[in-house]
Amino acid sequence: MSENTMKPNNPQDDWKIWMVVNPATWLMPILYAVLVIALAVHAVVFAAGFGWN
């Protein structure tokens, strides 16, 4: 690695991830994906007979 490259100083530099992963753009699609996964898991569990009696 180059000697001129700065290594991250965590946790002081943790805020920089939000410069790449902008919540204004990605928050709702991520939450919708989580909702779809949760519904799919519940559908499989209830179809397998592990739901409430």
mmJSON file of the N, C-alpha and C atoms, coordinates in Angstrom:
{"data_MODEL":{"atom_site":{
"group_PDB":["ATOM","ATOM","ATOM","ATOM","ATOM","ATOM","ATOM","ATOM","ATOM","ATOM","ATOM","ATOM","ATOM","ATOM","ATOM","ATOM","ATOM","ATOM","ATOM","ATOM","ATOM","ATOM","ATOM","ATOM","ATOM","ATOM","ATOM","ATOM","ATOM","ATOM","ATOM","ATOM","ATOM","ATOM","ATOM","ATOM","ATOM","ATOM","ATOM","ATOM","ATOM","ATOM","ATOM","ATOM","ATOM","ATOM","ATOM","ATOM","ATOM","ATOM","ATOM","ATOM","ATOM","ATOM","ATOM","ATOM","ATOM","ATOM","ATOM","ATOM","ATOM","ATOM","ATOM","ATOM","ATOM","ATOM","ATOM","ATOM","ATOM","ATOM","ATOM","ATOM","ATOM","ATOM","ATOM","ATOM","ATOM","ATOM","ATOM","ATOM","ATOM","ATOM","ATOM","ATOM","ATOM","ATOM","ATOM","ATOM","ATOM","ATOM","ATOM","ATOM","ATOM","ATOM","ATOM","ATOM","ATOM","ATOM","ATOM","ATOM","ATOM","ATOM","ATOM","ATOM","ATOM","ATOM","ATOM","ATOM","ATOM","ATOM","ATOM","ATOM","ATOM","ATOM","ATOM","ATOM","ATOM","ATOM","ATOM","ATOM","ATOM","ATOM","ATOM","ATOM","ATOM","ATOM","ATOM","ATOM","ATOM","ATOM","ATOM","ATOM","ATOM","ATOM","ATOM","ATOM","ATOM","ATOM","ATOM","ATOM","ATOM","ATOM","ATOM","ATOM","ATOM","ATOM","ATOM","ATOM","ATOM","ATOM","ATOM","ATOM","ATOM","ATOM","ATOM","ATOM","ATOM","ATOM","ATOM"],
"id":[1,2,3,4,5,6,7,8,9,10,11,12,13,14,15,16,17,18,19,20,21,22,23,24,25,26,27,28,29,30,31,32,33,34,35,36,37,38,39,40,41,42,43,44,45,46,47,48,49,50,51,52,53,54,55,56,57,58,59,60,61,62,63,64,65,66,67,68,69,70,71,72,73,74,75,76,77,78,79,80,81,82,83,84,85,86,87,88,89,90,91,92,93,94,95,96,97,98,99,100,101,102,103,104,105,106,107,108,109,110,111,112,113,114,115,116,117,118,119,120,121,122,123,124,125,126,127,128,129,130,131,132,133,134,135,136,137,138,139,140,141,142,143,144,145,146,147,148,149,150,151,152,153,154,155,156,157,158,159],
"type_symbol":["N","C","C","N","C","C","N","C","C","N","C","C","N","C","C","N","C","C","N","C","C","N","C","C","N","C","C","N","C","C","N","C","C","N","C","C","N","C","C","N","C","C","N","C","C","N","C","C","N","C","C","N","C","C","N","C","C","N","C","C","N","C","C","N","C","C","N","C","C","N","C","C","N","C","C","N","C","C","N","C","C","N","C","C","N","C","C","N","C","C","N","C","C","N","C","C","N","C","C","N","C","C","N","C","C","N","C","C","N","C","C","N","C","C","N","C","C","N","C","C","N","C","C","N","C","C","N","C","C","N","C","C","N","C","C","N","C","C","N","C","C","N","C","C","N","C","C","N","C","C","N","C","C","N","C","C","N","C","C"],
"label_atom_id":["N","CA","C","N","CA","C","N","CA","C","N","CA","C","N","CA","C","N","CA","C","N","CA","C","N","CA","C","N","CA","C","N","CA","C","N","CA","C","N","CA","C","N","CA","C","N","CA","C","N","CA","C","N","CA","C","N","CA","C","N","CA","C","N","CA","C","N","CA","C","N","CA","C","N","CA","C","N","CA","C","N","CA","C","N","CA","C","N","CA","C","N","CA","C","N","CA","C","N","CA","C","N","CA","C","N","CA","C","N","CA","C","N","CA","C","N","CA","C","N","CA","C","N","CA","C","N","CA","C","N","CA","C","N","CA","C","N","CA","C","N","CA","C","N","CA","C","N","CA","C","N","CA","C","N","CA","C","N","CA","C","N","CA","C","N","CA","C","N","CA","C","N","CA","C","N","CA","C","N","CA","C","N","CA","C"],
"label_alt_id":[null,null,null,null,null,null,null,null,null,null,null,null,null,null,null,null,null,null,null,null,null,null,null,null,null,null,null,null,null,null,null,null,null,null,null,null,null,null,null,null,null,null,null,null,null,null,null,null,null,null,null,null,null,null,null,null,null,null,null,null,null,null,null,null,null,null,null,null,null,null,null,null,null,null,null,null,null,null,null,null,null,null,null,null,null,null,null,null,null,null,null,null,null,null,null,null,null,null,null,null,null,null,null,null,null,null,null,null,null,null,null,null,null,null,null,null,null,null,null,null,null,null,null,null,null,null,null,null,null,null,null,null,null,null,null,null,null,null,null,null,null,null,null,null,null,null,null,null,null,null,null,null,null,null,null,null,null,null,null],
"label_comp_id":["MET","MET","MET","SER","SER","SER","GLU","GLU","GLU","ASN","ASN","ASN","THR","THR","THR","MET","MET","MET","LYS","LYS","LYS","PRO","PRO","PRO","ASN","ASN","ASN","ASN","ASN","ASN","PRO","PRO","PRO","GLN","GLN","GLN","ASP","ASP","ASP","ASP","ASP","ASP","TRP","TRP","TRP","LYS","LYS","LYS","ILE","ILE","ILE","TRP","TRP","TRP","MET","MET","MET","VAL","VAL","VAL","VAL","VAL","VAL","ASN","ASN","ASN","PRO","PRO","PRO","ALA","ALA","ALA","THR","THR","THR","TRP","TRP","TRP","LEU","LEU","LEU","MET","MET","MET","PRO","PRO","PRO","ILE","ILE","ILE","LEU","LEU","LEU","TYR","TYR","TYR","ALA","ALA","ALA","VAL","VAL","VAL","LEU","LEU","LEU","VAL","VAL","VAL","ILE","ILE","ILE","ALA","ALA","ALA","LEU","LEU","LEU","ALA","ALA","ALA","VAL","VAL","VAL","HIS","HIS","HIS","ALA","ALA","ALA","VAL","VAL","VAL","VAL","VAL","VAL","PHE","PHE","PHE","ALA","ALA","ALA","ALA","ALA","ALA","GLY","GLY","GLY","PHE","PHE","PHE","GLY","GLY","GLY","TRP","TRP","TRP","ASN","ASN","ASN"],
"label_asym_id":["A","A","A","A","A","A","A","A","A","A","A","A","A","A","A","A","A","A","A","A","A","A","A","A","A","A","A","A","A","A","A","A","A","A","A","A","A","A","A","A","A","A","A","A","A","A","A","A","A","A","A","A","A","A","A","A","A","A","A","A","A","A","A","A","A","A","A","A","A","A","A","A","A","A","A","A","A","A","A","A","A","A","A","A","A","A","A","A","A","A","A","A","A","A","A","A","A","A","A","A","A","A","A","A","A","A","A","A","A","A","A","A","A","A","A","A","A","A","A","A","A","A","A","A","A","A","A","A","A","A","A","A","A","A","A","A","A","A","A","A","A","A","A","A","A","A","A","A","A","A","A","A","A","A","A","A","A","A","A"],
"label_entity_id":["1","1","1","1","1","1","1","1","1","1","1","1","1","1","1","1","1","1","1","1","1","1","1","1","1","1","1","1","1","1","1","1","1","1","1","1","1","1","1","1","1","1","1","1","1","1","1","1","1","1","1","1","1","1","1","1","1","1","1","1","1","1","1","1","1","1","1","1","1","1","1","1","1","1","1","1","1","1","1","1","1","1","1","1","1","1","1","1","1","1","1","1","1","1","1","1","1","1","1","1","1","1","1","1","1","1","1","1","1","1","1","1","1","1","1","1","1","1","1","1","1","1","1","1","1","1","1","1","1","1","1","1","1","1","1","1","1","1","1","1","1","1","1","1","1","1","1","1","1","1","1","1","1","1","1","1","1","1","1"],
"label_seq_id":[1,1,1,2,2,2,3,3,3,4,4,4,5,5,5,6,6,6,7,7,7,8,8,8,9,9,9,10,10,10,11,11,11,12,12,12,13,13,13,14,14,14,15,15,15,16,16,16,17,17,17,18,18,18,19,19,19,20,20,20,21,21,21,22,22,22,23,23,23,24,24,24,25,25,25,26,26,26,27,27,27,28,28,28,29,29,29,30,30,30,31,31,31,32,32,32,33,33,33,34,34,34,35,35,35,36,36,36,37,37,37,38,38,38,39,39,39,40,40,40,41,41,41,42,42,42,43,43,43,44,44,44,45,45,45,46,46,46,47,47,47,48,48,48,49,49,49,50,50,50,51,51,51,52,52,52,53,53,53],
"pdbx_PDB_ins_code":[null,null,null,null,null,null,null,null,null,null,null,null,null,null,null,null,null,null,null,null,null,null,null,null,null,null,null,null,null,null,null,null,null,null,null,null,null,null,null,null,null,null,null,null,null,null,null,null,null,null,null,null,null,null,null,null,null,null,null,null,null,null,null,null,null,null,null,null,null,null,null,null,null,null,null,null,null,null,null,null,null,null,null,null,null,null,null,null,null,null,null,null,null,null,null,null,null,null,null,null,null,null,null,null,null,null,null,null,null,null,null,null,null,null,null,null,null,null,null,null,null,null,null,null,null,null,null,null,null,null,null,null,null,null,null,null,null,null,null,null,null,null,null,null,null,null,null,null,null,null,null,null,null,null,null,null,null,null,null],
"Cartn_x":[0.847,0.0,0.892,0.455,1.229,1.351,2.499,2.702,1.869,1.392,0.601,-0.877,-1.297,-2.698,-3.015,-4.053,-4.454,-5.339,-5.032,-5.878,-7.025,-8.208,-9.325,-9.041,-9.515,-9.356,-10.729,-11.033,-12.343,-12.371,-13.449,-14.765,-14.932,-13.884,-14.02,-14.387,-13.998,-14.271,-15.501,-16.269,-17.432,-18.5,-18.556,-19.568,-19.369,-18.178,-17.899,-18.671,-19.112,-19.89,-21.185,-21.731,-22.982,-22.785,-21.539,-21.276,-21.482,-21.376,-21.559,-22.966,-23.389,-24.71,-25.621,-26.246,-27.09,-28.453,-28.831,-30.122,-31.313,-31.177,-32.285,-32.59,-31.6,-31.789,-32.111,-31.438,-31.47,-32.293,-32.739,-33.432,-34.734,-35.596,-36.885,-36.734,-35.885,-35.714,-35.188,-34.295,-33.795,-34.92,-35.729,-36.833,-37.886,-38.166,-39.099,-38.546,-37.243,-36.633,-36.726,-36.506,-36.631,-38.069,-39.035,-40.444,-40.782,-40.321,-40.596,-39.964,-38.741,-38.08,-38.84,-39.275,-40.023,-41.343,-42.041,-43.299,-43.064,-41.993,-41.678,-41.336,-40.566,-40.223,-41.468,-42.344,-43.578,-44.463,-44.543,-45.36,-44.838,-43.536,-42.954,-43.183,-43.005,-43.174,-44.62,-45.562,-46.976,-47.396,-46.845,-47.167,-46.617,-45.52,-44.935,-45.67,-46.602,-47.4,-46.826,-45.896,-45.308,-45.944,-47.102,-47.776,-48.579,-49.416,-50.261,-51.352,-51.777,-52.861,-54.199],
"Cartn_y":[-1.176,0.0,1.238,2.27,3.497,4.152,4.774,5.451,6.721,7.241,8.471,8.22,6.972,6.652,6.716,7.48,7.602,6.431,5.823,4.754,5.383,4.736,5.292,5.287,6.31,6.445,6.19,4.916,4.565,4.752,5.115,5.432,6.88,7.677,9.086,9.254,8.315,8.426,7.636,7.096,6.287,7.083,8.385,9.209,9.205,8.877,8.95,7.91,6.826,5.822,6.426,7.413,8.034,8.962,9.236,9.978,9.081,7.75,6.769,6.183,5.753,5.159,6.258,6.973,8.105,7.596,7.833,7.348,7.923,9.134,9.729,8.917,8.201,7.393,5.943,5.364,3.919,3.444,4.324,3.857,3.132,3.735,3.099,1.813,1.752,0.467,-0.64,-0.29,-1.296,-1.763,-0.828,-1.218,-2.042,-1.714,-2.524,-3.925,-4.036,-5.352,-6.171,-5.54,-6.226,-6.68,-5.849,-6.223,-7.431,-7.436,-8.559,-9.84,-9.748,-10.935,-11.447,-10.535,-10.945,-11.606,-11.056,-11.666,-13.04,-13.179,-14.474,-15.512,-15.116,-16.046,-16.462,-15.514,-15.853,-16.76,-16.506,-17.357,-18.789,-18.959,-20.303,-20.99,-20.267,-20.854,-21.278,-20.427,-20.78,-21.902,-21.941,-23.019,-24.353,-24.328,-25.557,-26.059,-25.284,-25.719,-25.325,-24.393,-23.963,-22.697,-22.309,-21.097,-21.345,-20.355,-20.493,-21.525,-22.173,-23.171,-22.545],
"Cartn_z":[0.0,0.0,0.0,-0.617,-0.702,0.668,0.903,2.181,2.29,1.153,1.155,1.42,1.392,1.607,3.094,3.437,4.836,5.223,6.343,6.856,7.635,7.635,8.396,9.889,10.556,11.999,12.626,12.836,13.356,14.863,15.492,14.923,14.489,14.529,14.153,12.684,11.834,10.4,9.957,10.896,10.529,9.788,9.997,9.325,7.807,7.334,5.897,5.09,5.723,4.985,4.462,5.176,4.743,3.55,3.202,1.969,0.751,0.953,-0.118,-0.061,1.135,1.322,1.833,0.934,1.294,1.773,3.035,3.528,2.768,2.233,1.483,0.23,-0.271,-1.474,-1.139,-0.16,0.045,1.223,2.118,3.319,2.997,2.196,1.901,1.084,0.048,-0.636,0.281,1.204,2.141,3.054,3.564,4.445,3.708,2.447,1.657,1.425,1.184,1.002,2.283,3.436,4.72,4.937,4.578,4.708,3.837,2.603,1.691,2.224,2.732,3.285,4.508,5.384,6.58,6.2,5.224,4.785,4.169,3.403,2.8,3.866,4.861,5.938,6.7,6.998,7.711,6.863,5.582,4.707,4.695,4.628,4.624,5.962,7.046,8.374,8.591,8.211,8.398,7.449,6.25,5.316,5.796,6.531,7.051,8.304,8.814,9.957,11.305,11.315,12.581,13.12,12.62,13.061,14.324,14.651,15.821,15.573,16.642,16.527,16.781],
"occupancy":[1.0,1.0,1.0,1.0,1.0,1.0,1.0,1.0,1.0,1.0,1.0,1.0,1.0,1.0,1.0,1.0,1.0,1.0,1.0,1.0,1.0,1.0,1.0,1.0,1.0,1.0,1.0,1.0,1.0,1.0,1.0,1.0,1.0,1.0,1.0,1.0,1.0,1.0,1.0,1.0,1.0,1.0,1.0,1.0,1.0,1.0,1.0,1.0,1.0,1.0,1.0,1.0,1.0,1.0,1.0,1.0,1.0,1.0,1.0,1.0,1.0,1.0,1.0,1.0,1.0,1.0,1.0,1.0,1.0,1.0,1.0,1.0,1.0,1.0,1.0,1.0,1.0,1.0,1.0,1.0,1.0,1.0,1.0,1.0,1.0,1.0,1.0,1.0,1.0,1.0,1.0,1.0,1.0,1.0,1.0,1.0,1.0,1.0,1.0,1.0,1.0,1.0,1.0,1.0,1.0,1.0,1.0,1.0,1.0,1.0,1.0,1.0,1.0,1.0,1.0,1.0,1.0,1.0,1.0,1.0,1.0,1.0,1.0,1.0,1.0,1.0,1.0,1.0,1.0,1.0,1.0,1.0,1.0,1.0,1.0,1.0,1.0,1.0,1.0,1.0,1.0,1.0,1.0,1.0,1.0,1.0,1.0,1.0,1.0,1.0,1.0,1.0,1.0,1.0,1.0,1.0,1.0,1.0,1.0],
"B_iso_or_equiv":[0.0,0.0,0.0,0.0,0.0,0.0,0.0,0.0,0.0,0.0,0.0,0.0,0.0,0.0,0.0,0.0,0.0,0.0,0.0,0.0,0.0,0.0,0.0,0.0,0.0,0.0,0.0,0.0,0.0,0.0,0.0,0.0,0.0,0.0,0.0,0.0,0.0,0.0,0.0,0.0,0.0,0.0,0.0,0.0,0.0,0.0,0.0,0.0,0.0,0.0,0.0,0.0,0.0,0.0,0.0,0.0,0.0,0.0,0.0,0.0,0.0,0.0,0.0,0.0,0.0,0.0,0.0,0.0,0.0,0.0,0.0,0.0,0.0,0.0,0.0,0.0,0.0,0.0,0.0,0.0,0.0,0.0,0.0,0.0,0.0,0.0,0.0,0.0,0.0,0.0,0.0,0.0,0.0,0.0,0.0,0.0,0.0,0.0,0.0,0.0,0.0,0.0,0.0,0.0,0.0,0.0,0.0,0.0,0.0,0.0,0.0,0.0,0.0,0.0,0.0,0.0,0.0,0.0,0.0,0.0,0.0,0.0,0.0,0.0,0.0,0.0,0.0,0.0,0.0,0.0,0.0,0.0,0.0,0.0,0.0,0.0,0.0,0.0,0.0,0.0,0.0,0.0,0.0,0.0,0.0,0.0,0.0,0.0,0.0,0.0,0.0,0.0,0.0,0.0,0.0,0.0,0.0,0.0,0.0],
"pdbx_formal_charge":[null,null,null,null,null,null,null,null,null,null,null,null,null,null,null,null,null,null,null,null,null,null,null,null,null,null,null,null,null,null,null,null,null,null,null,null,null,null,null,null,null,null,null,null,null,null,null,null,null,null,null,null,null,null,null,null,null,null,null,null,null,null,null,null,null,null,null,null,null,null,null,null,null,null,null,null,null,null,null,null,null,null,null,null,null,null,null,null,null,null,null,null,null,null,null,null,null,null,null,null,null,null,null,null,null,null,null,null,null,null,null,null,null,null,null,null,null,null,null,null,null,null,null,null,null,null,null,null,null,null,null,null,null,null,null,null,null,null,null,null,null,null,null,null,null,null,null,null,null,null,null,null,null,null,null,null,null,null,null],
"auth_seq_id":[1,1,1,2,2,2,3,3,3,4,4,4,5,5,5,6,6,6,7,7,7,8,8,8,9,9,9,10,10,10,11,11,11,12,12,12,13,13,13,14,14,14,15,15,15,16,16,16,17,17,17,18,18,18,19,19,19,20,20,20,21,21,21,22,22,22,23,23,23,24,24,24,25,25,25,26,26,26,27,27,27,28,28,28,29,29,29,30,30,30,31,31,31,32,32,32,33,33,33,34,34,34,35,35,35,36,36,36,37,37,37,38,38,38,39,39,39,40,40,40,41,41,41,42,42,42,43,43,43,44,44,44,45,45,45,46,46,46,47,47,47,48,48,48,49,49,49,50,50,50,51,51,51,52,52,52,53,53,53],
"auth_comp_id":["MET","MET","MET","SER","SER","SER","GLU","GLU","GLU","ASN","ASN","ASN","THR","THR","THR","MET","MET","MET","LYS","LYS","LYS","PRO","PRO","PRO","ASN","ASN","ASN","ASN","ASN","ASN","PRO","PRO","PRO","GLN","GLN","GLN","ASP","ASP","ASP","ASP","ASP","ASP","TRP","TRP","TRP","LYS","LYS","LYS","ILE","ILE","ILE","TRP","TRP","TRP","MET","MET","MET","VAL","VAL","VAL","VAL","VAL","VAL","ASN","ASN","ASN","PRO","PRO","PRO","ALA","ALA","ALA","THR","THR","THR","TRP","TRP","TRP","LEU","LEU","LEU","MET","MET","MET","PRO","PRO","PRO","ILE","ILE","ILE","LEU","LEU","LEU","TYR","TYR","TYR","ALA","ALA","ALA","VAL","VAL","VAL","LEU","LEU","LEU","VAL","VAL","VAL","ILE","ILE","ILE","ALA","ALA","ALA","LEU","LEU","LEU","ALA","ALA","ALA","VAL","VAL","VAL","HIS","HIS","HIS","ALA","ALA","ALA","VAL","VAL","VAL","VAL","VAL","VAL","PHE","PHE","PHE","ALA","ALA","ALA","ALA","ALA","ALA","GLY","GLY","GLY","PHE","PHE","PHE","GLY","GLY","GLY","TRP","TRP","TRP","ASN","ASN","ASN"],
"auth_asym_id":["A","A","A","A","A","A","A","A","A","A","A","A","A","A","A","A","A","A","A","A","A","A","A","A","A","A","A","A","A","A","A","A","A","A","A","A","A","A","A","A","A","A","A","A","A","A","A","A","A","A","A","A","A","A","A","A","A","A","A","A","A","A","A","A","A","A","A","A","A","A","A","A","A","A","A","A","A","A","A","A","A","A","A","A","A","A","A","A","A","A","A","A","A","A","A","A","A","A","A","A","A","A","A","A","A","A","A","A","A","A","A","A","A","A","A","A","A","A","A","A","A","A","A","A","A","A","A","A","A","A","A","A","A","A","A","A","A","A","A","A","A","A","A","A","A","A","A","A","A","A","A","A","A","A","A","A","A","A","A"],
"auth_atom_id":["N","CA","C","N","CA","C","N","CA","C","N","CA","C","N","CA","C","N","CA","C","N","CA","C","N","CA","C","N","CA","C","N","CA","C","N","CA","C","N","CA","C","N","CA","C","N","CA","C","N","CA","C","N","CA","C","N","CA","C","N","CA","C","N","CA","C","N","CA","C","N","CA","C","N","CA","C","N","CA","C","N","CA","C","N","CA","C","N","CA","C","N","CA","C","N","CA","C","N","CA","C","N","CA","C","N","CA","C","N","CA","C","N","CA","C","N","CA","C","N","CA","C","N","CA","C","N","CA","C","N","CA","C","N","CA","C","N","CA","C","N","CA","C","N","CA","C","N","CA","C","N","CA","C","N","CA","C","N","CA","C","N","CA","C","N","CA","C","N","CA","C","N","CA","C","N","CA","C","N","CA","C","N","CA","C"],
"pdbx_PDB_model_num":[1,1,1,1,1,1,1,1,1,1,1,1,1,1,1,1,1,1,1,1,1,1,1,1,1,1,1,1,1,1,1,1,1,1,1,1,1,1,1,1,1,1,1,1,1,1,1,1,1,1,1,1,1,1,1,1,1,1,1,1,1,1,1,1,1,1,1,1,1,1,1,1,1,1,1,1,1,1,1,1,1,1,1,1,1,1,1,1,1,1,1,1,1,1,1,1,1,1,1,1,1,1,1,1,1,1,1,1,1,1,1,1,1,1,1,1,1,1,1,1,1,1,1,1,1,1,1,1,1,1,1,1,1,1,1,1,1,1,1,1,1,1,1,1,1,1,1,1,1,1,1,1,1,1,1,1,1,1,1]
}}}
